[in-house]
Amino acid sequence: MEDDIEETPLPREKIIKIVFTGLDNAGKTSILNILQKQYSKLGGALKPTTGIERKTLNILGYDIINWDLGGQEKYRIDYLDEESRVFDGTDLLFYVVDISSRERFYESLEYYKNILWSAFESVDPNNLPYIIICLHKFDPDLENDDMIAENIQLAKELFEENSKDYRIKFFTTSIFDEWSIIKAFSYGLQRLASKLEILEKLLKRFAEATYSDAILLLDGSALPIGEYYNNQIASDIINILAPNFAPIYEKLSKLNINIDKIWTEFGGKYSLFMRIEVNKQPYFIIVVTLKENIYDILNRLPEFSKTLGNVLKTFF
């Protein structure tokens, strides 16, 4: 099934630089706290980030350096004056917009435009970073709020109009919907992966060979690495299930209950959550399929895991 996916050597050391920026009080630090599972820091009023804070995450064996840039005006001016130090080597830019503060949209847009010009376009217009724009503080109780819907639409129009030379993607995010933040971060990180297309092809082949509707691959910390689905409903289902399966597995493991599979049945379909080992590291796969396909899926997993390991060795 995966014959044309070649084995690859172990990767050379690579450090990926991701910059989080936006106005003060946009929610940048809270997003990073969610990504690092530092939930205790979310309670109460967060102190504004002063200057630059750097934090290192290790994902798939790669060092990911997150730069959290304080959004107060005096710091924003400093960053633009020192763009070579602050923004040099940026692989991925997360720009955070507080969608509840419509009165600051144009101030935020001006800062965004200044960053694009001073840090990237005037320095190296042929090497522009991928940009994820988080329309943040879209809390669950605001999903049906007409004013917030208008704010989101306006923000998209403003920032898209001023990002024509860039590859950008919008996500609505909230600290009360952890998966919304994880998906935004994961999508951005995947854009940096040199082997993303190969991984997506591998997932598609596995799904088609097992007559499955959708498949989602997560790393050991439940960060999505890749997915395939053959219809939007299957994608919606798997993204509803994913944030719940991993915590269940983690809590059962703490009780010394060793499990490698969890499945549920709904509407004639089965969702199968499985732990696999790739390059001696834990990963999770979620598959939406029919009951009669489960045996075939389990039979194919060893070959699939081996091929997956070859792809992930040099994913970035």
Order of alpha helices (4+ residues) and beta strands (2+ residues): beta-alpha-beta-beta-alpha-alpha-beta-alpha-beta-alpha-beta-alpha-alpha-beta-beta-alpha-beta-beta-beta-alpha
